[in-house]
Structure formats: C-alpha cells, structure tokens
Amino acid sequence: MADDLIPIPIPALVAVLLNKEREKGEPLTEDEVIEIRDSATCQMGTIHQVRALEESRGYSDIDPEKAWEQWQVIRLQFDS
C-alpha cells in the first residue's frame, strides 16, 4: 500500500487557494475551490514522497479529497 501512487499538487494546493482568495478579495466558494483543485498541476508520488515534500516545505498541504472542508479551517489562520 505504501508504494501506491497518489497525486501531489505542485505548487501546494493550500498556497494556490490562498493566492486565489487574496486575488479575489473575498472567500472562495465551494465550486471555486473544487475547480481550482481539479485543475491543479499534480505529479504522482508515494506517501513517503508527500511526507518528504511537506517536511521540506515546513507545512502540510490540503488533502485534495477534502479540499473544501480543510480549506474552511486553514483559511481562518490567514485572516488573522
């Protein structure tokens, strides 16, 4: 299972969503978040590669399968 390939958004989905929301000047809608997620550039990698990438970045990315839910929590950290 650990060798299964999963999509890894490049750049991080959280960074793309943050930039899009700042450009828009108001919160992204669920449809916008899903559209951004679905059109994100990804490379395929293992969970080990995901963890190594997150360690090098210094933060974890949003799980693409839970993009809307996780974005609602994470975006609040940037409002402060």
RAFENCOR-V155360 format. One record per backbone hydrogen bond with DSSP energy under -1.0 kcal/mol. CO is the residue of the C=O (numbers start at 1). NH is the residue of the N-H. E is the energy in kcal/mol with one decimal. If there is no record, write none. Layout:
BEGIN
co=(CO;CO)
nh=(NH;NH)
e=(E;E)
END
This chain:
BEGIN
co=(1;6;8;12;13;14;15;16;17;18;19;20;21;29;30;31;32;33;34;35;37;41;43;45;46;47;48;49;50;51;52;53;54;54;63;64;66;67;68;70;71;74;75)
nh=(4;45;43;16;17;18;19;20;21;22;23;24;25;33;34;35;36;37;38;39;40;10;8;6;50;51;52;53;54;55;56;57;58;59;66;67;70;71;72;74;75;77;78)
e=(-2.0;-2.3;-2.0;-1.9;-2.8;-2.2;-2.3;-2.5;-2.6;-2.3;-2.4;-2.2;-2.2;-2.3;-2.5;-2.4;-2.6;-2.6;-2.7;-1.5;-1.1;-3.0;-2.8;-3.2;-2.1;-2.5;-2.2;-2.5;-2.7;-2.2;-2.1;-2.1;-2.2;-1.1;-2.0;-1.1;-2.8;-2.4;-1.8;-2.8;-2.7;-1.5;-1.1)
END
